């Protein structure tokens, strides 16, 4: 039984998000000089920054970076590698690159120049070229090293909970760190001539309990419980990151540890297309990862070279938010996973399309609406598809052209279930107020263009990217749970609810426009190409130190 709610939860979430965003921005840029930045670094991370930190600082300042001090996500990615010797990191890099079967490609840095290694697949050359374009402006400040990049969408590295070790404590007593790289670094990177297969091939297989939750504590719900019925909404799984059915904690919502039902709710866990994981800490750089994975995140070349670009025109203008169609829009492919034995029924994309277009007379959508007898209060009401169709809650959600990534009868079943629509111009998105964004096989390459537009992104995602902490849910975008149970209630809040006879709930057009504009303005400040370069520069300085035999004596003291 739903109880009466005194205030709409989104009102509270909007207020809290504004405070959170301001707090984060203020602490992300405290330093006014390189000396301040060194002090901030030492206070945050317990050691001196790496050599050439002053060069990085000037690079960031010259490009008007609003993020100087908060690189916590970057350091969480790298911290486990302090427990592995530089020689072992270099060896593991060589082992991954020894066999193309590992689907890891290398970028070789020598004498201040970055080049693609010899074993790259032609289909992924664009990715490596994009990474080199990103590194080129500061490559002459980096020492010799080999970098291993994951060419698959799916992440690779899971360290089981029982194998995790706390990284060595930094040397806080270091008084005069060495502000230079070791000599002869070129000779230290081994060429592993005999092919080594460093990963297991787990493509097309369920993997949540073997890999997805492996990093969770043994007592966590994900490790203790099994959810056998995929039709069952696990309210207790969503509760820790929710407020009255709305997603309230974006970071926590990504954790698998309290969500055993995720095993049935995402293509990555059901049947990934190209999944080669390892339980060992191999140093692989990836574009995105699910929580629990230990890949090193970097700014994706997809965004840096504008594979999906915000580019409105006279034919496809980006009109002000109130003038857009009051519709939730999505177009895409069935690329989230490879469906067999009916696995498509659990994938987020297919579930969204079904919910928008294929509800049966027995289905019910729970919608938070004004209380019928208690003015000023709210209550959940269960609406059938006929009643829902009589409202103005418009969606235009469809799969494009053909069913992809399916086996046997799953292809025909999906085609019969969904129907298909023709391909549309990407720039046609700006016609609509609300743009739904969700994962494919990995991160969504559309999200940054959506943020740059005047439309309001609705985002549901398992995968996280390098910039995740820079954005605040409900301040810069609208977050949605992977279970999708809050989609219509969220749409109702912004779009309003009307029938031919009455207005049931007023639209919050101003609130929607404010989030859209806040997201647009913030993306233009902290998610520029310059910000990608700044993040990558700092990441590679840190990585250069981690792979140097003298790393414990290295640093920049100011």
N, C-alpha and C positions, 0 to 999 in steps of 0.2 A: 504494500500500500504506500502510495506517495503521500507525503504530508504537505501542508500548506507552507509555502516559502514566502518570507516577509519581503524580500527584495530580490530583483532578478540577479542571479549570480554573475552575469556578464558585467553588470554595473560595478560590482565589487572588483572583478578581475581587471577591468579597465583602469580603475583607480590604483590598484596595487601595482599594475604593470608600469604605470608612469613613474612611480616612486622607484621601482627596481631599475628601470632604464637610466634614470638620472644618477642613481647611486653607482651603477656600473661605469657609466661614462666618466664620472668625476674621479674614480679611483684608477681608471685606465690611463689617465694622462695627468700625473702629478708632477713629474719632473720638468724643470725649467732649464736644465743644463745637463751636460753629460755627467758631471759629478753627481747631480741629483739622481740621474738614471742608474748610476753604479750603486748608489746607496739604496735605492728602491729595489734594485735587483738582488743585492745581498740580503736585504730584509725579507724579501719574498722567497728566495730560492736557496739561501744559505751558503752561497759561494760567489766568487767573483764572476762577472760576465766573461765570455770568451774573448780571445784576441780579436782585434779589429772592431770591437764593440763601438768605439768612438766613430769609426767610419759608418757603421750601421746607423748610429744615432743621427749623424749628420744627413745621411741618405733619407731617413724617415722625416726629419725636420724640414729638409728642403722640399719634400713632397707633401708638407702640411698634414702629416699623419695625426689623427686624433687618438691613436692608440700607441703609447710609448712604453707603458709599464706592465700592462696586463697581458701576458702571454702564458697564462696558467695552463691552458689546454695543450699548448706546445710542450710545456715541461712535463705534463703528465704523460704525454706520448713517449718522451725520451727517457724519463727517470728509470725505467727498468733496465736500460742498457748500461747504466753505471755499475750494474752487478756483473757485467760481462767484460772481459778484457778487450782492449782495442784490437789486439791480434785476432781474437776469436770473432769479433764483429766483422773484421775484414775477411776472414776465412769464410764465414757464413754468407757474406755478400758474394764472394767468388763461387761458392757452391751453388747458390741460387741461379747465378748467371751461366753456369756450366752447361745447362741442358735447356734448350728451348721448350721442352715439355713442361717445365715449371711455370711457363707463361709470365715470366718476369723479364723486363728489358732494362738495359743499362745505359746510363749517361756517364761518360768518362770526362772528368775534369783534369786537364793537364796544362800547366803553364798559363793559367788564367783563361782557358778556353774550354767550353763545353761542347762535346760531340756525342752523337748517337753511337752506341756500341754496334758490333758487327752482326748480331743475331736477331735483330728486330723483325717482326712480321710486318709485311707491307701494309696490312690492314690497320696497323696501329702506329704507323710512322707519324701520322698527324699529331698524335698525342705527345710523342717524344719531341717533335719539332716545336710544339706549343710550349713544352716545359723549357726547352733551350731558349726560346724567345723570352720567357719569363726570367731566366737566369742571366741572360746575356748582359744586361746593364750593370751587373755587379760581379760578374764571373772573375774579373781580374783581381778581386780582393780575396778569392777563395784559394785554398791550397789544393794540391792534387788529391783526388779521391774518386772512387767508383760508387755510383748510386744505383740502387735496384728498385725499379718501379713496377708495380702490379699493373698488368695490362688488362686484367679482368675487372668487371664492375664490382664483383663481390669481394669482401674483405678476406684476409688469409690467416691471420695469426690469433690463436686463442691459447692463453696460458691457464691451464686448469687451476682451480683454487688451491689445491694441495701442493702445487708446484711454485706458487708465487713466493717470492722472497723480497724482503724489504731491501731497497737499494742501499748501497754503502752511504754512510753519512758524509757530507762534504767536509773538506778540510778547512775549518773556520779559522785556524791559526796561521794560515798562509799569509805572510806579510808582504812579500814582494813577488807576485806571480810573474811568470814568464809570458811576455806579450808578443810571442811569435810562434809560428808553427815549427815542428821538427823538420830537419833537413831530410832529403831523400825519401819523401813520402811516396813518390812514384814507385819506388822499389818495394814498398811494404804491402802493396795490394796484390794478392796472389792470383795467378792465372791457374784455375783448376781445370786441368786438361781432360780428366776422366769425368764423364757426365755423372752428376749426382741428382737424384730425384728427391727433393727436400720436402715435398708435399704429398698428401693423399688426395686422390680424385674422389670427391664425394658429390659430384654433379648428379642432378635428378633425384636425389635422395633426401628424405626427411632428416633433419639434423639438429633440431632445437635441443634435445636432451644430450646429444653427444658433443655438440660444439656451442650452440647458442647460449646455454645456461652453465657451461662448464666452469666459467670464472666466478660463478655465484657461490656464496657460502653454503656449506652442506645443509644448514638448517633453513635455508630460504625456501619460499613456496615453490619456486621453479625447480628446485632439486628434490623436494619432498613429494610434490603432488603431480598427478597426471589428469589432464582434462580429456576425457574420451569422447564426449558429445560435442561436436563442433557447432551444433545449433543452440547450445546453451550459452547465454551471456553471463560471463563470470564477473558479477558485480564486485566481488571482493578483490579481483585482480585489478580493476580499474580504480577502486576507491582511494588508494594512497596518493594518486596524482589527480584527483577529481574534486570538484565542488558541485554538488547537486547535479551530477551528470555532465558537467562541462570540464574540459581539460584545464587544470589549474597550475600544473607544474610540468612544463615542457621537458626539462632535463630529466626528471624522475620518470616521466612517461616512456623514455627511451630505454630504461633499465629492464632487462628480462627477469630480474631476480624475484620480483613479486607478481610476475605475469606468466604462469605456466600455460595459459590458454593461447599465448602467441604461437605455440607450435602449430596451431590450426589456422592462423590468421594472416600469414604473409608468405608470398611466393618464395622468398629467400629461405624460410624454414621448411617449406613444403617440398620444393623441387627446384633448386637453383640451376641456372643454365650452365654456369662455368665456375664451379666451386672446388678449389684445391687448397684446403686448409692445412695447418700444422699446429701441433702442441708445443713446438719449440720456438724460442724468441728469435726468429729470423728478421733481419732489418729490412723490411719491405715498406715502401712508400705507397700509400693508396689514396684515392680521391675521396673516399668516404668509408665509414664503417658503422656497424651496429655496436651498441654498448656491450662491453665484455670482450671486444676484440682489441688486439694490441698493435695493429698496423699504425704506421706513422702518417698522419694526415698532412696533405699539402694542398695548396690552391690548384684546383683542376684546370688543365689546359682547355677543357671544354668551354669554361667561362672566360678564360684569358683570351682566347682567340675568337670568341663570339660565335660558337657553333649554333647557338640559339640567341638571337639578338633582338633587343627592344628597338624597333625602328619604325615608328608610326609614319604615316604618309597622308597625302590628300585622299588616297583611296581607302586607307585604313587609319583614320585619325584617332588620337587618344583624347576624347572629349572629357570635360570635367565630370567628376563622379556622379553628380545628380542627373546628368543627361544620358548616362549609359543605361542600357537595358537592365531592368531589375531581375537579373537571371544569374543562376549559378552555372558556370560553363566548364566543360572538360572535353577534350578530344585526346585519344591516345591509342596505343596498341596493347595487346596482351603480352607484354614483355617482362612482366614481373617475375615469372618463373615458367618452367616447362610443365605443362599439365599432362598427367596421365592418371588413370584410375579416379577421375573426378576431382583432382587436386585444385582445379580452377575455382571450385565453389568456395574455397577459403581465401583466395587471393584478393587483395584490397581493391584492385581495379575492377575486377569482375563483380565483386560484392557491391561496389558503388553503382555500377551500371545497372545491376539487377534492382537495387533499391530505388533508383530513379525511374526505371522504366517497366519493371516486370513484377510489381507487387500483385499478389493474388487477393481474392476477396477475404481470405483468412488471415492475411498479414495485418499487423497493426504497427503504427508509428507513434511512439510516445513523444508528445509535443508539449513543451512548457509554455503555458498560455496564462493570461489573466484569470484569476479565480472567478468562477461563475457566480458565486454568491457573496464573496468577500472582497469588495473593491480595494485596489492597491496591493493585493496579495497575488501569488502565483501558484499554479498547480499543474501537474502533468495530466494530460488527457490523451487517451489512446484513440487515434483516428485511423479508420480504414482507408484504402486507396481511393474509393469513390468520394469520400468526404474531402480527402487531401486534394484531389483533382479540382474540386470546386473552389479552392482558394487560389491566391495569387503567388503561391510558392513555386516559382518557375525554375525548372532545371533543364539544361540542354547538355546532356551527358551521353557520350556514345563512343564506341570502338570504331576505328577507322579502317576501311577497305577490306581487311582479311583477318582471320584468326591466326596468330603466330604462336610458335613455341607450344605445340601440342602433339600428342601421340594418339593414333588410332581413333576411337570413337569420340574422344574428347574434343576433337576439332569440329566435327559435325554437331555435337551437342551444344557447343558454345555458339556456333553460327545460328542454330535454330532458336536458341534462347535469346540472343541479343539483337540479331539483325545488325547490319553494318551501314555506315554512312561514308560518303566520299571524303577525300582529303581536303582540308581547308588551309588557307594561307595562315601561317603563324601570326602574322600581324592582325588577323581578324579578332584575336582575343580581346583587343582593347575596346571592343564594342560593348562588353559586358561588365557589370559592376563587380561580380564575384568570380574569381578564377580558382578552380580547384587544382591543387598541386599535390602529387604523391610520387612515391618511389617507382622506378622501373626495376631493372635487375640490380641497380645500385641507386645512387642519389639521383634527384631530378635535376636535369640541366636547364629546366625552364624557370626555376624559382627566382633567380636573380633578375631576369627580364620582367617577371611578374612584379617583383618589388619595385623595379624602376618605373613601372607604369602608374597610371592614376587609378587602376582597378585595385580591388582588395583581395589579396591572396588568402585562400583557405588552405591550410597545409596539414597533411597527415603523413607521417614519415617514421620509419624505423631507423634509417641511416642518418648519420650526422656528419657534418663537414667542418672544415678548418675554422669557419667563421661563426660557429654555432653560438658561442657565448656573447658575441657582439650584438645579437638580435634578442629582443625581448618579446615573447609571445603576448598577444593582446595589445601590445604597443606598436609593433611593426608588422604583424601578420596575425591571422586568426588560426589558432591551433585546433586540431581535431584528433580525437582518439582513433587508433587503428581499428577499433571495433565499429566505428562509424555511427554509433548510436546517438551521437549528439548533432549530426549534420542538420537535420530539419529544424531542431530547436534553435540552433545557431543561425541558420538562414532566416528563421522567423523573427529573431530579435532584430536583425538589420533590415530585412525586406518588409517587415510587417505582415500581418495576416488579415486578408479581406476575403469576403465572399460577395456575391452579387447583391446581397441584402444588407451586409453590415461590415464594419471594421472591428475585428476582434482584438487586434493589437497594432498599435501605431508603429510605423517604420522608424528605425533609428538611422536615418540617412546621414545626419551630421556625424554621428559616432563612427559609422563606416568610413566616411570620407576622411575623418581625422586619422584613423589608423592607416588608411591607404597613403595619405600625404606624409605622415610621420615615417612610415616605412620607406617611402620614396626618397625623402630628404636624408634619412640616416644612411641608406644604401649609397647615396651619392657622396657621403662623407667617409664611410669606413669600409665599403666593399668595392672600391674602384680598382682598376688594374694596378695603380700605384700601391694600393694596400696589399694586393696579392704579391707584388714584388717585395715589399717590405717584410711580409710574413715569411716568404721563401728565403730571403736573405738571412734573416735571423735564424730560421730553422737550419740552414746549411752552415752557418757559423757554429752553431751549437753541435751539429753533427760532425763538423771538422774536428772540433775539440774531442768529442767522444771517441773518435777513431784514431786519435793521436796517442802514441806511447807515453808522451809526457803530460797527459791530460790532467793528472793530479797536481801538477805544479804550474798549470797554465791559467792565465786570466788577464783581464784588463783592470788595472787599479785606478786609472784616471790621472 
